[in-house]
Amino acid sequence: MDWEGNPGSYLVSIVLRIWKNRKRKYAWRNRIAGMEELIEEKDDKNLEQLLRRVLSPEEETDYWLNQQIVRKAKETELQLQHGNI
């Protein structure tokens, strides 16, 4: 894969390598010391629900990368439909 031959494929391969690397790092860290959610005993159920909705840094990164991959795929599909590629 090279930049001049197929730039879309090149960019997707870079994004996939970054995503795989971050997933590998997350798995390695989880094996060393797993992350647990800290919930203190409180009467406020809303606080507990808010804590459950918060994403970890790894989940945020995965979400962002997945959105980038989907956006790039949609752009490529539109370009193919319009004959720009």
Residue frames relative to the residue before (quaternion, step in Angstrom):
aa qw qx qy qz dx dy dz
M 1.0000 0.0000 0.0000 0.0000 0.00 0.00 0.00
D 0.0442 0.7962 -0.6020 0.0425 3.52 -0.83 0.92
W 0.6656 -0.5407 0.3586 0.3690 3.51 -1.28 0.53
E 0.7192 0.4610 -0.2633 0.4482 3.58 0.89 -0.88
G 0.6759 0.5185 -0.3053 0.4255 3.60 1.00 -0.73
N 0.7927 -0.1028 0.1167 0.5894 3.56 0.88 -0.93
P 0.1833 -0.8416 0.4961 0.1093 3.61 0.24 1.22
G 0.6216 0.5456 -0.3546 0.4362 3.62 1.00 -0.68
S 0.6630 0.4968 -0.2892 0.4795 3.53 0.95 -0.93
Y 0.6302 0.5420 -0.3223 0.4529 3.56 1.03 -0.82
L 0.6818 0.4853 -0.2855 0.4670 3.59 0.88 -0.95
V 0.6463 0.5070 -0.3229 0.4702 3.58 0.97 -0.82
S 0.6473 0.5145 -0.3324 0.4537 3.60 0.96 -0.78
I 0.6276 0.5202 -0.3367 0.4714 3.60 1.05 -0.72
V 0.6576 0.5046 -0.3107 0.4652 3.59 0.90 -0.93
L 0.6605 0.5068 -0.3142 0.4563 3.59 0.93 -0.84
R 0.6465 0.5113 -0.3271 0.4622 3.61 0.98 -0.78
I 0.6367 0.5099 -0.3248 0.4787 3.59 1.01 -0.80
W 0.6568 0.5156 -0.3097 0.4548 3.57 0.92 -0.92
K 0.6686 0.4938 -0.2997 0.4683 3.60 0.89 -0.93
N 0.6374 0.5291 -0.3294 0.4531 3.58 0.98 -0.81
R 0.6782 0.4803 -0.2960 0.4708 3.60 0.92 -0.87
K 0.6244 0.5171 -0.3384 0.4778 3.59 1.05 -0.71
R 0.6435 0.5215 -0.3185 0.4609 3.60 0.98 -0.83
K 0.6591 0.5027 -0.3041 0.4695 3.57 0.96 -0.89
Y 0.6420 0.5212 -0.3233 0.4600 3.56 0.96 -0.85
A 0.6583 0.5024 -0.3092 0.4676 3.60 0.92 -0.89
W 0.6471 0.5156 -0.3185 0.4625 3.58 0.97 -0.84
R 0.6633 0.4906 -0.3049 0.4758 3.60 0.90 -0.88
N 0.6491 0.5202 -0.3150 0.4570 3.56 1.01 -0.80
R 0.6287 0.5179 -0.3343 0.4740 3.61 1.08 -0.66
I 0.6592 0.5053 -0.3115 0.4616 3.57 0.98 -0.84
A 0.7775 -0.1449 0.1472 0.5940 3.57 0.74 -1.06
G 0.3006 -0.7885 0.5144 0.1526 3.53 -0.26 1.27
M 0.4046 -0.7047 0.5293 0.2441 3.53 -1.12 0.69
E 0.1252 -0.7737 0.6190 0.0497 3.52 -1.00 0.91
E 0.4458 -0.6734 0.5167 0.2844 3.54 -1.08 0.69
L 0.2727 -0.7619 0.5701 0.1418 3.54 -0.88 0.98
I 0.0633 0.7744 -0.6239 0.0838 3.53 -0.62 1.17
E 0.2432 -0.7672 0.5795 0.1282 3.53 -0.64 1.12
E 0.5429 -0.6117 0.4662 0.3372 3.52 -1.14 0.65
K 0.1804 0.7617 -0.5993 0.1677 3.55 -0.57 1.20
D 0.5444 -0.6190 0.4619 0.3272 3.51 -1.24 0.45
D 0.6187 0.5723 -0.3371 0.4197 3.56 1.19 -0.50
K 0.2497 -0.7944 0.5396 0.1239 3.59 -0.34 1.24
N 0.5738 0.5975 -0.3802 0.4114 3.60 1.13 -0.54
L 0.6271 0.5371 -0.3369 0.4526 3.59 1.02 -0.76
E 0.6537 0.5109 -0.3091 0.4649 3.56 0.95 -0.85
Q 0.6517 0.5055 -0.3143 0.4701 3.60 0.99 -0.80
L 0.6374 0.5191 -0.3276 0.4658 3.59 1.02 -0.75
L 0.6474 0.5232 -0.3214 0.4514 3.58 0.96 -0.81
R 0.6552 0.5133 -0.3167 0.4549 3.58 1.02 -0.71
R 0.6685 0.5134 -0.2987 0.4475 3.61 1.13 -0.61
V 0.5797 0.5965 -0.3797 0.4050 3.62 1.17 -0.44
L 0.3240 -0.7467 0.5537 0.1758 3.56 -0.93 0.95
S 0.4814 -0.6240 0.5238 0.3231 3.53 -1.18 0.60
P 0.6691 -0.4928 0.3474 0.4344 3.63 -1.17 0.31
E 0.6458 0.5144 -0.3243 0.4616 3.59 1.01 -0.77
E 0.6573 0.5001 -0.3139 0.4684 3.59 0.98 -0.81
E 0.6198 0.5315 -0.3403 0.4665 3.59 1.05 -0.72
T 0.6514 0.5131 -0.3053 0.4682 3.57 0.98 -0.89
D 0.6519 0.5077 -0.3137 0.4679 3.58 0.93 -0.89
Y 0.6420 0.5214 -0.3223 0.4605 3.58 0.97 -0.87
W 0.6658 0.5047 -0.3010 0.4597 3.57 0.90 -0.95
L 0.6744 0.4884 -0.3023 0.4640 3.61 0.87 -0.92
N 0.6383 0.5183 -0.3317 0.4626 3.58 0.97 -0.80
Q 0.6409 0.5143 -0.3225 0.4699 3.59 1.00 -0.79
Q 0.6378 0.5233 -0.3238 0.4632 3.60 1.02 -0.78
I 0.6548 0.5082 -0.3102 0.4656 3.59 0.95 -0.88
V 0.6607 0.4992 -0.3067 0.4693 3.58 0.92 -0.91
R 0.6491 0.5176 -0.3199 0.4566 3.60 0.93 -0.89
K 0.6664 0.4977 -0.3049 0.4639 3.60 0.92 -0.90
A 0.6417 0.5205 -0.3224 0.4619 3.60 1.01 -0.81
K 0.6547 0.5036 -0.3143 0.4680 3.59 0.97 -0.82
E 0.6362 0.5225 -0.3293 0.4624 3.58 0.99 -0.81
T 0.6613 0.5050 -0.3008 0.4661 3.56 0.94 -0.91
E 0.6438 0.5202 -0.3203 0.4607 3.58 0.98 -0.83
L 0.6544 0.5009 -0.3137 0.4716 3.60 0.96 -0.83
Q 0.6467 0.5123 -0.3233 0.4635 3.57 0.98 -0.81
L 0.6421 0.5148 -0.3232 0.4672 3.59 1.02 -0.77
Q 0.6534 0.5196 -0.3152 0.4515 3.57 0.99 -0.83
H 0.7344 0.4009 -0.2216 0.5009 3.57 1.03 -0.79
G 0.4900 -0.6994 0.4088 0.3220 3.59 1.26 0.04
N 0.3960 0.7261 -0.4763 0.2985 3.61 1.15 0.53
I 0.6970 0.4115 -0.2824 0.5150 3.61 1.17 -0.24
